[in-house]
Amino acid sequence: MKILVVDDSPTMRRIIIAQLGQLGYGEVEEADNGQAALERLKSRPFDFVLTDWNMPFMDGRSMVMELRQTPGIDQLPVVMVTTRNTKADVIEALKAGVNNYVVKPFKPSDLGKKIDAVLAAGAKTN
Ligand SMILES: [Mg+2]
């Protein structure tokens, strides 16, 4: 399963990629904002996206809304990984089209559970 990790913080990307490795997901690419992520997602196949919310150029919520309108990648499973932790934030993200939501900081097991839940719900992967 090929995963795209989207976060403007290089440290956070490194942490998430290390945790994915612990969970057995070794095929990972990274992008540092929503716009770069969309370009990447349109250029080659991915199975799963983990995205931050607050990022320069294009935030994660805008990125997900555009992704859901883009044929070919509109079904991609997306988990938002963010410090934004109010109920209103979660609802807004779900409305934008994310499949699940992880609040930073988190443990590898938290991340694994959310990914598993999305996959179990039958999100389409390649
Ligand atoms: Mg950020």
Backbone and ligand atoms as CSV (ligand in chain L), in Angstrom:
chain,resi,resn,atom,element,x,y,z
A,1,MET,N,N,0.844,-1.188,0.000
A,1,MET,CA,C,0.000,0.000,0.000
A,1,MET,C,C,0.883,1.243,0.000
A,2,LYS,N,N,0.680,2.068,-1.004
A,2,LYS,CA,C,1.523,3.257,-1.129
A,2,LYS,C,C,0.828,4.463,-0.490
A,3,ILE,N,N,1.536,5.117,0.422
A,3,ILE,CA,C,0.949,6.186,1.231
A,3,ILE,C,C,1.637,7.515,0.943
A,4,LEU,N,N,0.847,8.591,0.817
A,4,LEU,CA,C,1.402,9.936,0.722
A,4,LEU,C,C,1.201,10.649,2.059
A,5,VAL,N,N,2.305,11.119,2.641
A,5,VAL,CA,C,2.268,11.858,3.905
A,5,VAL,C,C,2.433,13.346,3.593
A,6,VAL,N,N,1.440,14.138,3.990
A,6,VAL,CA,C,1.427,15.561,3.665
A,6,VAL,C,C,1.479,16.377,4.952
A,7,ASP,N,N,2.571,17.107,5.151
A,7,ASP,CA,C,2.701,17.958,6.340
A,7,ASP,C,C,3.783,18.979,6.048
A,8,ASP,N,N,3.580,20.221,6.494
A,8,ASP,CA,C,4.606,21.243,6.242
A,8,ASP,C,C,5.784,21.127,7.200
A,9,SER,N,N,5.651,20.351,8.265
A,9,SER,CA,C,6.761,20.170,9.202
A,9,SER,C,C,7.587,18.932,8.837
A,10,PRO,N,N,8.862,19.150,8.481
A,10,PRO,CA,C,9.722,17.999,8.158
A,10,PRO,C,C,9.840,17.037,9.341
A,11,THR,N,N,9.868,17.591,10.566
A,11,THR,CA,C,9.969,16.741,11.756
A,11,THR,C,C,8.739,15.850,11.883
A,12,MET,N,N,7.565,16.465,11.681
A,12,MET,CA,C,6.327,15.670,11.780
A,12,MET,C,C,6.275,14.605,10.689
A,13,ARG,N,N,6.716,14.968,9.479
A,13,ARG,CA,C,6.731,13.954,8.416
A,13,ARG,C,C,7.636,12.786,8.807
A,14,ARG,N,N,8.799,13.142,9.392
A,14,ARG,CA,C,9.736,12.083,9.783
A,14,ARG,C,C,9.115,11.172,10.850
A,15,ILE,N,N,8.415,11.780,11.806
A,15,ILE,CA,C,7.777,10.990,12.873
A,15,ILE,C,C,6.705,10.067,12.278
A,16,ILE,N,N,5.867,10.637,11.416
A,16,ILE,CA,C,4.774,9.834,10.843
A,16,ILE,C,C,5.338,8.701,9.993
A,17,ILE,N,N,6.360,9.004,9.198
A,17,ILE,CA,C,6.945,7.972,8.329
A,17,ILE,C,C,7.589,6.864,9.169
A,18,ALA,N,N,8.240,7.256,10.280
A,18,ALA,CA,C,8.838,6.245,11.171
A,18,ALA,C,C,7.745,5.367,11.781
A,19,GLN,N,N,6.634,5.997,12.181
A,19,GLN,CA,C,5.536,5.226,12.782
A,19,GLN,C,C,4.908,4.295,11.747
A,20,LEU,N,N,4.751,4.799,10.520
A,20,LEU,CA,C,4.206,3.939,9.463
A,20,LEU,C,C,5.112,2.732,9.250
A,21,GLY,N,N,6.421,2.965,9.317
A,21,GLY,CA,C,7.376,1.865,9.179
A,21,GLY,C,C,7.169,0.815,10.259
A,22,GLN,N,N,6.959,1.287,11.500
A,22,GLN,CA,C,6.692,0.360,12.614
A,22,GLN,C,C,5.417,-0.439,12.385
A,23,LEU,N,N,4.464,0.201,11.685
A,23,LEU,CA,C,3.180,-0.465,11.423
A,23,LEU,C,C,3.255,-1.375,10.199
A,24,GLY,N,N,4.409,-1.369,9.539
A,24,GLY,CA,C,4.574,-2.254,8.385
A,24,GLY,C,C,4.318,-1.590,7.045
A,25,TYR,N,N,4.120,-0.285,7.065
A,25,TYR,CA,C,3.906,0.442,5.812
A,25,TYR,C,C,5.203,1.158,5.412
A,26,GLY,N,N,5.907,0.567,4.465
A,26,GLY,CA,C,7.218,1.103,4.111
A,26,GLY,C,C,7.237,1.903,2.824
A,27,GLU,N,N,6.119,1.827,2.080
A,27,GLU,CA,C,6.097,2.491,0.780
A,27,GLU,C,C,5.439,3.864,0.941
A,28,VAL,N,N,6.260,4.868,1.216
A,28,VAL,CA,C,5.738,6.174,1.594
A,28,VAL,C,C,6.433,7.277,0.805
A,29,GLU,N,N,5.643,8.251,0.336
A,29,GLU,CA,C,6.221,9.471,-0.224
A,29,GLU,C,C,5.705,10.641,0.596
A,30,GLU,N,N,6.318,11.828,0.413
A,30,GLU,CA,C,5.909,12.973,1.217
A,30,GLU,C,C,5.730,14.228,0.386
A,31,ALA,N,N,4.865,15.120,0.886
A,31,ALA,CA,C,4.658,16.425,0.270
A,31,ALA,C,C,4.500,17.434,1.399
A,32,ASP,N,N,4.869,18.714,1.142
A,32,ASP,CA,C,4.870,19.680,2.246
A,32,ASP,C,C,3.710,20.682,2.220
A,33,ASN,N,N,2.793,20.526,1.258
A,33,ASN,CA,C,1.561,21.327,1.295
A,33,ASN,C,C,0.517,20.667,0.388
A,34,GLY,N,N,-0.715,21.161,0.467
A,34,GLY,CA,C,-1.804,20.544,-0.262
A,34,GLY,C,C,-1.635,20.594,-1.769
A,35,GLN,N,N,-1.107,21.713,-2.245
A,35,GLN,CA,C,-0.934,21.869,-3.686
A,35,GLN,C,C,0.084,20.862,-4.228
A,36,ALA,N,N,1.207,20.741,-3.540
A,36,ALA,CA,C,2.232,19.767,-3.948
A,36,ALA,C,C,1.672,18.351,-3.869
A,37,ALA,N,N,0.839,18.114,-2.863
A,37,ALA,CA,C,0.247,16.782,-2.696
A,37,ALA,C,C,-0.666,16.444,-3.872
A,38,LEU,N,N,-1.515,17.397,-4.270
A,38,LEU,CA,C,-2.435,17.139,-5.382
A,38,LEU,C,C,-1.668,16.834,-6.665
A,39,GLU,N,N,-0.604,17.598,-6.913
A,39,GLU,CA,C,0.214,17.335,-8.104
A,39,GLU,C,C,0.771,15.917,-8.068
A,40,ARG,N,N,1.267,15.521,-6.909
A,40,ARG,CA,C,1.816,14.182,-6.736
A,40,ARG,C,C,0.746,13.114,-6.969
A,41,LEU,N,N,-0.430,13.345,-6.381
A,41,LEU,CA,C,-1.512,12.355,-6.455
A,41,LEU,C,C,-2.045,12.202,-7.874
A,42,LYS,N,N,-1.981,13.292,-8.651
A,42,LYS,CA,C,-2.461,13.227,-10.038
A,42,LYS,C,C,-1.437,12.569,-10.944
A,43,SER,N,N,-0.176,12.573,-10.526
A,43,SER,CA,C,0.883,12.092,-11.422
A,43,SER,C,C,1.165,10.605,-11.291
A,44,ARG,N,N,0.853,10.008,-10.146
A,44,ARG,CA,C,1.042,8.558,-10.015
A,44,ARG,C,C,0.135,7.985,-8.923
A,45,PRO,N,N,-0.090,6.662,-9.010
A,45,PRO,CA,C,-1.088,6.071,-8.107
A,45,PRO,C,C,-0.641,5.954,-6.649
A,46,PHE,N,N,-1.535,6.330,-5.757
A,46,PHE,CA,C,-1.351,6.128,-4.326
A,46,PHE,C,C,-2.579,5.388,-3.808
A,47,ASP,N,N,-2.439,4.790,-2.624
A,47,ASP,CA,C,-3.536,4.037,-2.029
A,47,ASP,C,C,-4.141,4.734,-0.816
A,48,PHE,N,N,-3.393,5.660,-0.240
A,48,PHE,CA,C,-3.819,6.222,1.038
A,48,PHE,C,C,-3.121,7.558,1.241
A,49,VAL,N,N,-3.813,8.496,1.889
A,49,VAL,CA,C,-3.226,9.816,2.165
A,49,VAL,C,C,-3.367,10.138,3.650
A,50,LEU,N,N,-2.274,10.583,4.256
A,50,LEU,CA,C,-2.320,11.134,5.614
A,50,LEU,C,C,-1.971,12.602,5.476
A,51,THR,N,N,-2.867,13.492,5.893
A,51,THR,CA,C,-2.576,14.907,5.699
A,51,THR,C,C,-2.804,15.756,6.940
A,52,ASP,N,N,-1.889,16.684,7.110
A,52,ASP,CA,C,-2.002,17.764,8.087
A,52,ASP,C,C,-3.133,18.695,7.641
A,53,TRP,N,N,-3.605,19.556,8.545
A,53,TRP,CA,C,-4.604,20.561,8.158
A,53,TRP,C,C,-3.896,21.883,7.833
A,54,ASN,N,N,-3.208,22.464,8.820
A,54,ASN,CA,C,-2.607,23.792,8.641
A,54,ASN,C,C,-1.281,23.706,7.899
A,55,MET,N,N,-1.290,24.235,6.676
A,55,MET,CA,C,-0.083,24.248,5.839
A,55,MET,C,C,-0.142,25.473,4.943
A,56,PRO,N,N,1.030,25.991,4.513
A,56,PRO,CA,C,1.042,27.121,3.585
A,56,PRO,C,C,0.592,26.701,2.190
A,57,PHE,N,N,0.259,27.686,1.364
A,57,PHE,CA,C,-0.150,27.517,-0.052
A,57,PHE,C,C,-1.530,26.879,-0.183
A,58,MET,N,N,-1.670,25.658,0.311
A,58,MET,CA,C,-2.992,25.036,0.331
A,58,MET,C,C,-3.084,24.145,1.558
A,59,ASP,N,N,-4.101,24.396,2.391
A,59,ASP,CA,C,-4.209,23.589,3.613
A,59,ASP,C,C,-4.839,22.216,3.308
A,60,GLY,N,N,-4.805,21.358,4.318
A,60,GLY,CA,C,-5.251,19.987,4.106
A,60,GLY,C,C,-6.739,19.873,3.810
A,61,ARG,N,N,-7.537,20.744,4.422
A,61,ARG,CA,C,-8.980,20.702,4.196
A,61,ARG,C,C,-9.301,21.084,2.751
A,62,SER,N,N,-8.676,22.149,2.250
A,62,SER,CA,C,-8.890,22.553,0.855
A,62,SER,C,C,-8.414,21.466,-0.092
A,63,MET,N,N,-7.301,20.856,0.254
A,63,MET,CA,C,-6.746,19.792,-0.580
A,63,MET,C,C,-7.736,18.633,-0.695
A,64,VAL,N,N,-8.323,18.242,0.433
A,64,VAL,CA,C,-9.264,17.120,0.415
A,64,VAL,C,C,-10.512,17.481,-0.397
A,65,MET,N,N,-10.978,18.720,-0.263
A,65,MET,CA,C,-12.167,19.117,-1.031
A,65,MET,C,C,-11.883,19.046,-2.532
A,66,GLU,N,N,-10.692,19.477,-2.937
A,66,GLU,CA,C,-10.358,19.411,-4.369
A,66,GLU,C,C,-10.173,17.965,-4.824
A,67,LEU,N,N,-9.516,17.181,-3.989
A,67,LEU,CA,C,-9.319,15.761,-4.296
A,67,LEU,C,C,-10.656,15.051,-4.541
A,68,ARG,N,N,-11.645,15.348,-3.719
A,68,ARG,CA,C,-12.966,14.697,-3.843
A,68,ARG,C,C,-13.691,15.100,-5.126
A,69,GLN,N,N,-13.220,16.174,-5.768
A,69,GLN,CA,C,-13.821,16.636,-7.028
A,69,GLN,C,C,-13.014,16.193,-8.242
A,70,THR,N,N,-11.927,15.448,-8.011
A,70,THR,CA,C,-11.011,15.129,-9.098
A,70,THR,C,C,-11.145,13.667,-9.511
A,71,PRO,N,N,-11.722,13.412,-10.708
A,71,PRO,CA,C,-11.901,12.031,-11.152
A,71,PRO,C,C,-10.572,11.272,-11.137
A,72,GLY,N,N,-10.623,10.026,-10.704
A,72,GLY,CA,C,-9.415,9.205,-10.659
A,72,GLY,C,C,-8.834,9.126,-9.257
A,73,ILE,N,N,-8.935,10.237,-8.506
A,73,ILE,CA,C,-8.414,10.217,-7.130
A,73,ILE,C,C,-9.514,10.555,-6.113
A,74,ASP,N,N,-10.738,10.732,-6.607
A,74,ASP,CA,C,-11.823,11.184,-5.720
A,74,ASP,C,C,-12.174,10.180,-4.624
A,75,GLN,N,N,-11.820,8.897,-4.834
A,75,GLN,CA,C,-12.160,7.868,-3.842
A,75,GLN,C,C,-11.034,7.572,-2.858
A,76,LEU,N,N,-9.898,8.234,-3.016
A,76,LEU,CA,C,-8.741,7.913,-2.173
A,76,LEU,C,C,-9.053,8.077,-0.682
A,77,PRO,N,N,-8.703,7.072,0.124
A,77,PRO,CA,C,-8.896,7.225,1.558
A,77,PRO,C,C,-7.935,8.269,2.145
A,78,VAL,N,N,-8.487,9.152,2.983
A,78,VAL,CA,C,-7.689,10.223,3.586
A,78,VAL,C,C,-7.922,10.264,5.089
A,79,VAL,N,N,-6.831,10.260,5.842
A,79,VAL,CA,C,-6.908,10.492,7.283
A,79,VAL,C,C,-6.236,11.824,7.577
A,80,MET,N,N,-6.926,12.704,8.292
A,80,MET,CA,C,-6.328,13.980,8.667
A,80,MET,C,C,-5.608,13.835,9.993
A,81,VAL,N,N,-4.369,14.336,10.034
A,81,VAL,CA,C,-3.520,14.230,11.226
A,81,VAL,C,C,-3.172,15.659,11.632
A,82,THR,N,N,-3.756,16.143,12.740
A,82,THR,CA,C,-3.679,17.569,13.019
A,82,THR,C,C,-3.708,17.884,14.506
A,83,THR,N,N,-3.233,19.066,14.863
A,83,THR,CA,C,-3.346,19.539,16.253
A,83,THR,C,C,-4.738,20.123,16.513
A,84,ARG,N,N,-5.510,20.354,15.452
A,84,ARG,CA,C,-6.843,20.956,15.619
A,84,ARG,C,C,-7.762,19.909,16.222
A,85,ASN,N,N,-8.258,20.188,17.424
A,85,ASN,CA,C,-8.881,19.099,18.181
A,85,ASN,C,C,-10.281,19.399,18.690
A,86,THR,N,N,-10.925,20.474,18.185
A,86,THR,CA,C,-12.290,20.722,18.655
A,86,THR,C,C,-13.272,19.859,17.863
A,87,LYS,N,N,-14.436,19.659,18.448
A,87,LYS,CA,C,-15.456,18.872,17.776
A,87,LYS,C,C,-15.841,19.541,16.445
A,88,ALA,N,N,-15.895,20.890,16.460
A,88,ALA,CA,C,-16.236,21.628,15.234
A,88,ALA,C,C,-15.204,21.366,14.139
A,89,ASP,N,N,-13.930,21.288,14.539
A,89,ASP,CA,C,-12.872,20.990,13.558
A,89,ASP,C,C,-13.095,19.614,12.930
A,90,VAL,N,N,-13.353,18.630,13.779
A,90,VAL,CA,C,-13.537,17.265,13.280
A,90,VAL,C,C,-14.717,17.218,12.311
A,91,ILE,N,N,-15.807,17.873,12.692
A,91,ILE,CA,C,-17.001,17.878,11.831
A,91,ILE,C,C,-16.691,18.553,10.489
A,92,GLU,N,N,-15.955,19.669,10.550
A,92,GLU,CA,C,-15.604,20.392,9.326
A,92,GLU,C,C,-14.739,19.528,8.407
A,93,ALA,N,N,-13.803,18.810,9.001
A,93,ALA,CA,C,-12.921,17.949,8.205
A,93,ALA,C,C,-13.714,16.803,7.571
A,94,LEU,N,N,-14.622,16.210,8.343
A,94,LEU,CA,C,-15.425,15.113,7.800
A,94,LEU,C,C,-16.318,15.615,6.665
A,95,LYS,N,N,-16.861,16.830,6.836
A,95,LYS,CA,C,-17.675,17.431,5.778
A,95,LYS,C,C,-16.853,17.653,4.518
A,96,ALA,N,N,-15.596,18.001,4.690
A,96,ALA,CA,C,-14.712,18.240,3.535
A,96,ALA,C,C,-14.386,16.941,2.815
A,97,GLY,N,N,-14.569,15.805,3.524
A,97,GLY,CA,C,-14.389,14.520,2.854
A,97,GLY,C,C,-13.301,13.616,3.417
A,98,VAL,N,N,-12.759,13.951,4.601
A,98,VAL,CA,C,-11.765,13.027,5.156
A,98,VAL,C,C,-12.480,11.781,5.696
A,99,ASN,N,N,-11.791,10.655,5.665
A,99,ASN,CA,C,-12.376,9.396,6.131
A,99,ASN,C,C,-12.212,9.204,7.633
A,100,ASN,N,N,-11.147,9.783,8.184
A,100,ASN,CA,C,-10.933,9.654,9.621
A,100,ASN,C,C,-9.997,10.760,10.082
A,101,TYR,N,N,-9.735,10.820,11.389
A,101,TYR,CA,C,-9.132,12.006,11.985
A,101,TYR,C,C,-8.251,11.570,13.157
A,102,VAL,N,N,-7.006,12.045,13.194
A,102,VAL,CA,C,-6.088,11.736,14.298
A,102,VAL,C,C,-5.574,13.059,14.857
A,103,VAL,N,N,-5.654,13.212,16.175
A,103,VAL,CA,C,-5.170,14.447,16.802
A,103,VAL,C,C,-3.728,14.256,17.279
A,104,LYS,N,N,-2.859,15.216,16.920
A,104,LYS,CA,C,-1.473,15.220,17.381
A,104,LYS,C,C,-1.439,15.709,18.831
A,105,PRO,N,N,-0.545,15.186,19.674
A,105,PRO,CA,C,0.358,14.066,19.391
A,105,PRO,C,C,-0.386,12.736,19.510
A,106,PHE,N,N,0.172,11.709,18.879
A,106,PHE,CA,C,-0.512,10.421,18.852
A,106,PHE,C,C,0.545,9.322,18.911
A,107,LYS,N,N,0.090,8.122,19.271
A,107,LYS,CA,C,0.984,6.965,19.315
A,107,LYS,C,C,0.852,6.193,18.000
A,108,PRO,N,N,1.868,5.409,17.654
A,108,PRO,CA,C,1.761,4.602,16.435
A,108,PRO,C,C,0.494,3.761,16.427
A,109,SER,N,N,0.108,3.250,17.612
A,109,SER,CA,C,-1.089,2.395,17.651
A,109,SER,C,C,-2.346,3.194,17.304
A,110,ASP,N,N,-2.380,4.488,17.704
A,110,ASP,CA,C,-3.540,5.329,17.353
A,110,ASP,C,C,-3.640,5.465,15.838
A,111,LEU,N,N,-2.489,5.752,15.242
A,111,LEU,CA,C,-2.454,5.927,13.789
A,111,LEU,C,C,-2.870,4.632,13.091
A,112,GLY,N,N,-2.328,3.515,13.586
A,112,GLY,CA,C,-2.641,2.215,12.993
A,112,GLY,C,C,-4.124,1.896,13.078
A,113,LYS,N,N,-4.731,2.232,14.233
A,113,LYS,CA,C,-6.164,1.945,14.415
A,113,LYS,C,C,-7.013,2.736,13.433
A,114,LYS,N,N,-6.652,4.000,13.235
A,114,LYS,CA,C,-7.438,4.840,12.312
A,114,LYS,C,C,-7.288,4.353,10.868
A,115,ILE,N,N,-6.066,3.980,10.498
A,115,ILE,CA,C,-5.850,3.464,9.133
A,115,ILE,C,C,-6.653,2.174,8.945
A,116,ASP,N,N,-6.562,1.281,9.934
A,116,ASP,CA,C,-7.289,0.006,9.847
A,116,ASP,C,C,-8.790,0.235,9.738
A,117,ALA,N,N,-9.303,1.210,10.518
A,117,ALA,CA,C,-10.741,1.481,10.507
A,117,ALA,C,C,-11.188,1.933,9.126
A,118,VAL,N,N,-10.380,2.782,8.506
A,118,VAL,CA,C,-10.732,3.279,7.172
A,118,VAL,C,C,-10.691,2.133,6.161
A,119,LEU,N,N,-9.668,1.311,6.237
A,119,LEU,CA,C,-9.550,0.192,5.305
A,119,LEU,C,C,-10.690,-0.801,5.514
A,120,ALA,N,N,-11.044,-1.051,6.781
A,120,ALA,CA,C,-12.117,-1.992,7.100
A,120,ALA,C,C,-13.469,-1.470,6.612
A,121,ALA,N,N,-13.617,-0.160,6.581
A,121,ALA,CA,C,-14.871,0.438,6.122
A,121,ALA,C,C,-15.042,0.297,4.621
A,122,GLY,N,N,-14.022,-0.247,3.970
A,122,GLY,CA,C,-14.166,-0.575,2.557
A,122,GLY,C,C,-13.723,0.509,1.614
A,123,ALA,N,N,-12.912,1.428,2.118
A,123,ALA,CA,C,-12.371,2.437,1.219
A,123,ALA,C,C,-11.580,1.726,0.126
A,124,LYS,N,N,-11.716,2.221,-1.083
A,124,LYS,CA,C,-11.093,1.566,-2.233
A,124,LYS,C,C,-9.596,1.838,-2.256
A,125,THR,N,N,-8.801,0.784,-2.362
A,125,THR,CA,C,-7.363,0.986,-2.552
A,125,THR,C,C,-6.922,0.222,-3.788
A,126,ASN,N,N,-5.828,0.629,-4.349
A,126,ASN,CA,C,-5.338,-0.017,-5.572
A,126,ASN,C,C,-4.621,-1.320,-5.240
L,1,MG,MG,MG,1.132,22.186,9.732
